[in-house]
Amino acid sequence: MTPLPILYSFRRCPYAMRARLAIAVSGQRCELREIVLRNKPPEMLAASPKATVPVLVLADGQVIDQSLDIMRWALQQHDPEGWLAADRATLDSLIAANDGPFKRDLDRYKYPNRYAAEHAGDDKAFAEAHRSSAARWLMELDARLNGHGWLCGASVSLADMAILPFVRQFAHTDAAWFAAQPWPNLLAWLARWEAGPLLVRVMGKYPPWQAGLAGVEFPPIAPPPTEF
Ligand SMILES: N[C@@H](CCC(=O)N[C@@H](CS)C(=O)NCC(=O)O)C(=O)O
């Protein structure tokens, strides 16, 4: 039997989440190896020396080590919900704005103390400035969602699933503040996805993989474990 592709993943990483979302919807099967970021397995580093998750190693040895490329690979095998159907330039520009400026603001909002070199010691003011900057972009997303439900129209797209894990992180940083903002379409978009079955399928909790152990088959057939 052909071995399954191997996916090195970290449960909470939004890049790994977007890859798992696409793999799960596409129905591709793989062996998931949960990793610990501060103790990455040598097998993963040998496959991809840049040392970020997700990394997908195909059965023929080909390595795909950018989350968007993994999404596209999975959806090119099978795209039952039409995530790739939207205009390519629109998808690319939305995702680039997320992965660039929004992610930069998100990191600084969440972890201002990690960026001490960029500010004069006032973590709170620094975090709030980046929250405001991110919020301007989220207001644009809210406007795009108005009357449609999804970022590229009436049906879900690659951009929604590539961006939602990051907006979720932003939302959970200060949930009360987030919920009080005037972006009803954005709140509904996030809430609908968080309540849906796909997110649950990709958020199973697995023990870290070690050489010599089998990884877990992904996506899970039954509801995934929430504890291990
Ligand atoms: N451009 C990469 C970024 C992936 C990335 O930065 N992942 C983070 C985790 S969320 C990571 O592995 N960081 C390395 C580390 O923390 O050691 C992709 O899209 O796959």
The ligand as an ORCA input file, in Angstrom:
! r2SCAN-3c Opt
* xyz 0 1
  N       4.943     31.072      5.454
  C       4.772     29.912      6.307
  C       4.690     30.385      7.750
  C       4.483     29.272      8.744
  C       4.834     29.692     10.174
  O       5.405     30.767     10.400
  N       4.518     28.824     11.155
  C       4.941     29.090     12.506
  C       3.989     28.552     13.557
  S       2.420     29.376     13.571
  C       6.249     28.372     12.777
  O       6.388     27.217     12.444
  N       7.216     29.065     13.382
  C       8.487     28.479     13.715
  C       8.773     28.499     15.175
  O       8.010     29.098     15.942
  O       9.763     27.890     15.560
  C       3.532     29.143      5.853
  O       2.610     29.777      5.306
  O       3.484     27.909      5.999
*
